[in-house]
């Protein structure tokens, strides 16, 4: 319970000033007697921590200055420090946590900068190797030139996740040779599992949804290269992506770029999926380009 409000009482005048009377402090955390001839104030130690109140009382009672100094040090080490230790511990913990978080943020920023630099370096190497190159004839996979490009793609594939940003940029390139290089790297990554195949397929299919016609073309060309190599689940995901884009009955074909629609029809002919009849029939009747309609009809005939 809180002690009464502090009172300051002036000493009486006259002979009573010298009387060796004893004054008792008002009730509070600490009660004590003080010689009125030594002190001319009465103090109530209200709302003070007990260790501090006790120290003040002992200090007032101490007969000599050196005793008072001793009391001060005893109070600091014996009473006040233990009382403040929990607070100090919490404060130190907060400071340590703030410092740790700051160091973690700095490390993350440094890692991000290093990663971005590495991505630029990898992209530069891919551009240097595949940029402005002739796309090999698919009918001649054993051609020496084609083998050289395949070996180069294998080297980039070993980078795993690190090379994905560069692959994405290459897949969306206007240059046929550079786009082919990105497709070859992604193909080798799938084969060697430097990125988990399902994860890699999901990543590349997500590029198609960027609504960038060149990037969409690169994704479809990669799927053509992956003929027979995709898992059943990955093939199903790719087919669903086409249905979402063109419509289950090909009703959205008019919204697609001609070169994207042509590659999609080519891909559906390679897959020859029974489920794709409705999509191919719609493309054969609704796509604006005669070449696309012809390709879709040919793919549909192969299934039938």
Secondary structure, 3 states (H helix, E strand, C coil): CCCCCCCCCCCCCHHHHHCCCEEECCCCCCCCEEECCCCCCCCCCCCCCHHHHHHHHHHHHCCCHHHHHHHHHHHHHHHHHHHHHHHHHHHHHHHHHHHHHHHHHHHHHHHHHHHHHHHHHHHHHHHHHHCCCCCCCCCCCCCHHHHHHHHHHHHHHCCHHHHHHHHHHHHCCCCHHHHHHHHHHHHHHHHHCCCCHHHHHHHHHHHHCCCCHHHHHHHHHHHHHCCCCCCHHHHHHHHHHHHHHHCCCCCCHHHCCHHHHHHHHHHHHHHCCHHHHHHHHHHHHHCCCHHHHHHHHHHHHHHC
